[in-house]
Amino acid sequence: MKTAVVTGASKGIGRAVAEALAREGYDLALGARSIDLLKGLAEELTAKYGVRVFYDYLDVSRNESVEEFAGKVLEEFGGVDLLVANAGIPMGGRLDELSNEDMERVLQVNTLGVWRTVKAFLPSLKERRGTVAVVTSYISTMILPNAGAYVASKWASRALTKTFQAENPEVKFIELRPGMVDTYFYGRPGRKIEEGFMKPEDVAELLIALLKLPRHVLVEEVLFRSVY
Ligand SMILES: NC(=O)c1ccc[n+]([C@@H]2O[C@H](COP(=O)([O-])OP(=O)(O)OC[C@H]3O[C@@H](n4cnc5c(N)ncnc54)[C@H](OP(=O)(O)O)[C@@H]3O)[C@@H](O)[C@H]2O)c1
C-alpha cells in the first residue's frame, strides 16, 4: 500500500487529487487550514474506498506548521511515496500597486510553501524512491500583467522543482502546469468548459495517468489546458 501526502486538500484540485488517489488505493495524509473540510473528506474517502486517511491542520506559509505536520505524517505512516505540493493562493494587481503584505503572502504560500514542504518529506521520499508532483501553473514560464506576483511565485516554484530534481535523482519531480481550473481560486466554482475551464478532476486524472508510467520514465512537466 502506497502513501501519498496532498497539501491544499480541502478544496479544488487538491481535493480531487485526494479522491482519485484514494480510488487508486493510496493511503492519504491530507493537509490544509480548513480542518472541518478535511475531516468530512477523510470520512468520505475512508467509507468509500477503505483506505487510511490521516488529516491535520497545515499552513504551508509557516515553517513550524510544515515541520509539525510532516512529523505527525511520518510517525503515522512510517514514510511516504508521493507528495502532491498543491497548496496555493491567487494574487492579482499591478506590481507597483501591490502591498508588501500581499507580495510576501503569495511568495510565502506558493513558493516557500513548496520548498519547505518538499524539504520536510525529502528524506523519506528519497528512501522510498518516491515522486513529487508540484502544481505550479500554465503561466510558470509566461508573463501576465496584473498578476505579476502570482506569476513570479510560480516561476520560482518551477525553479525550485527543477533544482530539487537535479539535486535528488532518486526522486521523480513532476511539474503540473494546468491552465484555468474551475475551483475556489476564482471565487466559487461553477465556471464552464466553454469558458476555457477544466474541472479539478481533469488534473487529478492526468496525475493518476502519470503515476502509472514505468518507474524509469520521468515526465518532467505537463502543460495542459481546456479545449472545446
Ligand atoms: N484554479 C486554477 O485555474 C489554477 C490554475 C493553475 C494552477 N493552479 C494552482 O493549483 C493549486 C490549487 O488551487 P485550486 O485551484 O485548487 O484553488 P482552491 O480551490 O482555492 O484550493 C486551494 C487549496 O490550497 C489550500 N491553501 C491555501 N493556502 C494555504 C496555506 N497557507 N497552507 C495550506 N493550504 C493552503 C486551501 O486550503 P485552506 O484554505 O483550507 O488552507 C485549498 O485547499 C494552487 O497552487 C494554484 O496556484 C490553479
Ligand as a Chemical Component Dictionary entry (heavy atoms), coordinates in Angstrom:
data_LIG
# 
_chem_comp.id                   LIG 
_chem_comp.type                 NON-POLYMER 
_chem_comp.pdbx_formal_charge   0 
_chem_comp.three_letter_code    LIG 
# 
loop_
_chem_comp_atom.comp_id 
_chem_comp_atom.atom_id 
_chem_comp_atom.alt_atom_id 
_chem_comp_atom.type_symbol 
_chem_comp_atom.charge 
_chem_comp_atom.model_Cartn_x 
_chem_comp_atom.model_Cartn_y 
_chem_comp_atom.model_Cartn_z 
_chem_comp_atom.pdbx_ordinal 
LIG N1  N1  N 0  -7.620 27.095 -10.488 1  
LIG C1  C1  C 0  -6.774 27.393 -11.448 2  
LIG O1  O1  O 0  -7.145 27.922 -12.525 3  
LIG C2  C2  C 0  -5.319 27.048 -11.315 4  
LIG C3  C3  C 0  -4.524 27.049 -12.471 5  
LIG C4  C4  C 0  -3.172 26.744 -12.373 6  
LIG C5  C5  C 0  -2.637 26.416 -11.142 7  
LIG N2  N2  N 1  -3.429 26.423 -10.027 8  
LIG C6  C6  C 0  -2.813 26.063 -8.761  9  
LIG O2  O2  O 0  -3.480 24.947 -8.235  10 
LIG C7  C7  C 0  -3.295 24.889 -6.816  11 
LIG C8  C8  C 0  -4.627 24.586 -6.132  12 
LIG O3  O3  O 0  -5.511 25.675 -6.348  13 
LIG P1  P1  P 0  -7.062 25.459 -6.627  14 
LIG O4  O4  O 0  -7.318 25.975 -7.988  15 
LIG O5  O5  O -1 -7.474 24.086 -6.277  16 
LIG O6  O6  O 0  -7.665 26.547 -5.613  17 
LIG P2  P2  P 0  -8.649 26.413 -4.339  18 
LIG O7  O7  O 0  -9.895 25.720 -4.705  19 
LIG O8  O8  O 0  -8.706 27.794 -3.796  20 
LIG O9  O9  O 0  -7.814 25.472 -3.347  21 
LIG C9  C9  C 0  -6.619 25.926 -2.762  22 
LIG C10 C10 C 0  -6.196 24.949 -1.696  23 
LIG O10 O10 O 0  -4.959 25.428 -1.105  24 
LIG C11 C11 C 0  -5.125 25.464 0.304   25 
LIG N3  N3  N 0  -4.295 26.516 0.904   26 
LIG C12 C12 C 0  -4.300 27.843 0.647   27 
LIG N4  N4  N 0  -3.413 28.479 1.435   28 
LIG C13 C13 C 0  -2.835 27.520 2.208   29 
LIG C14 C14 C 0  -1.855 27.526 3.228   30 
LIG N5  N5  N 0  -1.274 28.664 3.633   31 
LIG N6  N6  N 0  -1.499 26.358 3.797   32 
LIG C15 C15 C 0  -2.081 25.192 3.411   33 
LIG N7  N7  N 0  -3.026 25.115 2.468   34 
LIG C16 C16 C 0  -3.395 26.267 1.872   35 
LIG C17 C17 C 0  -6.611 25.703 0.527   36 
LIG O11 O11 O 0  -6.999 25.172 1.774   37 
LIG P3  P3  P 0  -7.318 26.040 3.093   38 
LIG O12 O12 O 0  -7.896 27.331 2.645   39 
LIG O13 O13 O 0  -8.244 25.136 3.823   40 
LIG O14 O14 O 0  -5.979 26.180 3.761   41 
LIG C18 C18 C 0  -7.213 24.847 -0.586  42 
LIG O15 O15 O 0  -7.321 23.512 -0.172  43 
LIG C19 C19 C 0  -2.671 26.241 -6.437  44 
LIG O16 O16 O 0  -1.281 26.091 -6.236  45 
LIG C20 C20 C 0  -2.931 27.116 -7.659  46 
LIG O17 O17 O 0  -1.976 28.128 -7.799  47 
LIG C21 C21 C 0  -4.753 26.724 -10.090 48 
# 
loop_
_chem_comp_bond.comp_id 
_chem_comp_bond.atom_id_1 
_chem_comp_bond.atom_id_2 
_chem_comp_bond.value_order 
_chem_comp_bond.pdbx_ordinal 
LIG N1  C1  SING 1  
LIG C1  O1  DOUB 2  
LIG C1  C2  SING 3  
LIG C2  C3  SING 4  
LIG C2  C21 DOUB 5  
LIG C3  C4  DOUB 6  
LIG C4  C5  SING 7  
LIG C5  N2  DOUB 8  
LIG N2  C6  SING 9  
LIG N2  C21 SING 10 
LIG C6  O2  SING 11 
LIG C6  C20 SING 12 
LIG O2  C7  SING 13 
LIG C7  C8  SING 14 
LIG C7  C19 SING 15 
LIG C8  O3  SING 16 
LIG O3  P1  SING 17 
LIG P1  O4  DOUB 18 
LIG P1  O5  SING 19 
LIG P1  O6  SING 20 
LIG O6  P2  SING 21 
LIG P2  O7  DOUB 22 
LIG P2  O8  SING 23 
LIG P2  O9  SING 24 
LIG O9  C9  SING 25 
LIG C9  C10 SING 26 
LIG C10 O10 SING 27 
LIG C10 C18 SING 28 
LIG O10 C11 SING 29 
LIG C11 N3  SING 30 
LIG C11 C17 SING 31 
LIG N3  C12 SING 32 
LIG N3  C16 SING 33 
LIG C12 N4  DOUB 34 
LIG N4  C13 SING 35 
LIG C13 C14 SING 36 
LIG C13 C16 DOUB 37 
LIG C14 N5  SING 38 
LIG C14 N6  DOUB 39 
LIG N6  C15 SING 40 
LIG C15 N7  DOUB 41 
LIG N7  C16 SING 42 
LIG C17 O11 SING 43 
LIG C17 C18 SING 44 
LIG O11 P3  SING 45 
LIG P3  O12 DOUB 46 
LIG P3  O13 SING 47 
LIG P3  O14 SING 48 
LIG C18 O15 SING 49 
LIG C19 O16 SING 50 
LIG C19 C20 SING 51 
LIG C20 O17 SING 52 
# 
